[in-house]
């Protein structure tokens, strides 16, 4: 069986997209509910935790060179725990399809039955699996510039609507709640899934740099989206809406 290979740049892009992914839809709301206007600070804390976790995963990569996540787990604890992680991937996929489906119905197709959206995205996932990692990675590399342009466009158009008073005073929620909220959002990033890709990466010695750079880029985007939500909508509106980005155009 032919082993699929991806480049370091593709791994960086996949890591960045995986980092912000669906998180940018809900993280601002989750943080605003917990720490109000300090959500942007909590997002920075959470992304800092993310970087620390990446260092942990890099340690695993160096300790188990050439192995995927499930193979690492099997080597440490046996096949049972490894199988449970495979089940976890399926559960995570179902959750993400549900989250994206809910967003699409709320934002674009409110009259469309939600099961149609779920089915559509399930087919997209199935097609991606069918064509393989190389094709999926090339597609991510192709669309990456458009993602950058999209976020730049959002920043430019929303900049006149920002109000720095929305995030003042700083640290009003207190140090402990901010740290707790940051840790919680770091815990839902699931970067450990990226360890399934490592054996497929060319120039494996530079994998740590690609993982760190991709996580940093994705983390900056999350902080950016959270901060924009705070500056444009304020903590109250952000906390009340599961998908705060839907409220941006109304401003």
N, C-alpha and C positions, 0 to 999 in steps of 0.2 A: 504493500500500500504506500502510495506516494505521500511524503510528509509535506504539508503546506508550509510556506515560508513567508514571513512579512518583514519589512525593513524596520529599522529603528525609528524613522520618521513616522511610519504608520503606527507603530506602538505608541509613540508620543501622542499622536492625534486620537487614537482609540482611548488612551488613558484620560486625556482631557475631556473628551465627549462623555466617557463613562462617569467622570467626576461630577460634571454639572448635570448632564442627562435630564431626567425627570425631576431632579432635586430643585432646579430653579423654579419649578412650578409651585412648590409648596413650602420650601424652607423659610422664606420670608414670613409667611403667615404663622408657621409653627413657632418661630423665634419671637415674633411680635406678641403672640399670646402669652409667652413666658416672661419676657423681659422688656416689653414695650419698645420705647425708642432706642434702647440699647441693643436691639436686634443686630444692627450692623457690626457692633463690637463682638457679639456672640458668634457671628458668622466668621470673623477673623480668628477667634479662638478655636472654633470648630475646624477650620481649615488648617490651623497649626497642628491640631491633634492628628489630622489626616496625614500631614507630612511625617509626623513621628511614626504613625502606623506603617507608612511606606518604608521607612528605615527598617522596621521589624520584618516586613516582607522581603526586603533585600537580603537581610540576614538569612532567611529561610532559603532564598534562591542560591546563596553562596554555600549553604550547608548541604543542600540537596540539588546539585547542579544537573540540569537536563531533565528534571522531573516536573510534572504538572502538579497542581494543588492536590488532586485526589491521590496521586501516587505518593506525594509527601505524607499525606494523612495515613495512607495505608501502611507506609513504612514505619510510622510512629505508633499508631493505635490499632491497625488491622483493617480488614475490609468492611466491617460493619459501619464504622464511623465514616469511612470513605463513601459508602453507599448513601448514608444520610446526607452528606454534602451534595451528592448528585440530586437527591430529592429536594434539597434546599434550593438548588438552581431552578428547578421546575416551579417551585412555589414563588420564588422571586420573580420569575418571568410572568407568571399569572398576575401577581400584584402590580407589576409595572404596566402590563397591558390594560389592567383595570383603571389604573391612574391616568394613563394617556387617553383611554377611551372616555373617561369622565370629563377630562379637559376638552377634548374635541367636541363632545356633545354640548358642553357649556359654552364654548367659544364660537363654534362654527356651524354645527349641525344640530340645533336644539330640537328639531322635529324628527330627526332620524332615530329609530330604535337603537338603543345602546348596544344590543347584542350584535347588530350589523357592524358597528365600529369594532367591537371585540373580535369578531370573526375576520374582519379585514386585516387588523394588525396581527392576528395569529397567523394568517396566510403570509404576511410580510416576513414574520419571524421564520416560518417554515421555508420560505424561498431563500432567505439569507443562509439558513443552515444547509439547504440543498446545494447552493452554489459554493459554499465553503468560506474559510477564513480569508484567503487571499483576495477573492472577489469583494467580500465585505469590507476589507481593509482599503482596497483601492477606491471603493465608493466613498468611504469616510474621508480619504485623502482628497478626493475630487470635490466634495461638498464643504470641506473645511474653510476655504476662503470665503464662501458665501455666508457661513456662520459668523465669521469675523466681521464682514461687511454689515450683516444684520445687527449685531450688537453695537457697532459704531453708529449706525443709523438711529438706533434707539437712544443712545447717549446724546447725540446731537439734537434730536427732536425734543427730548424731554428736559434737556438742560435748562431752558428758560422757565420750566414749571417747578423747579426744585426750590425748596425753602429750608435753609439750614436750621431754622427754629424747630422744625419737626423732630430733630434728633437731640435736642437740648432739654434738660441738662444731661451731661454725660455720666455714665455709671450710676444713674439713679436707682436701678434695680439691685445694685449691690454686687460685690465681687463673686460671691458664691453662686448666686442664681445664673450669672452670666457664664461662669465656667461650666456649670451643670448643663445649661442649654447648649453650649458649644460642644461639649462632649457627646450629648445626645445626637446632634446632627452628624457628628463625625462617625458615630456608630452605625448610621444608616447608609453610609456611602458604599459599603461592600466592595472595597478595593481588592479584597482577598481573591475575588473571582478572576482578577487579571492574571493570577499565577497560572491559570489554565493555558495562557498564551505563550508563556516564556520559552518553552522548548521550540516553538515555531519561529522565534526571532533570530535573524541573522546577526552576526557580530555580537554574540551573547555577552561579551565582557562589558559592553556599554549599555546593557539593559538597565542597570540602576539609574543612570543619568536620564534615560528616556522616561522611566517611571516617575522620577522626581520632577522633571520638567513638565510632563503631561499633567501631573497632579497639581503643580503650581499654577499652570494656565487655567485648568478647570476651577480651581479654588478661587482665583481672581475673578472669574466670571460669576461665581456664586456670590462673592462679597459685593461685586458690582450690582447684581440684580437686587440683592437684599437692601443695599444702601439706596438705590434708586427708588425702591418701594417706600422706604422710610421718608426720603426727601420729598417725594411727589405726593404720596397718599397719606403719610403719617401713620403712627402705630395703630390707631383705632380702626381705620378702614382696612389696613393690611391684615390685622388680626381677625376681622370679621369675614374676610373673603379667603376661601381655601386657595383660590388662584388669583393672587393680587394683580398679576400682569394683565388680567382682563380689564382691570379698572384704569390702567394707564391711559388708554385713548380717550376716556371720558374727561380727563383733566386737560 
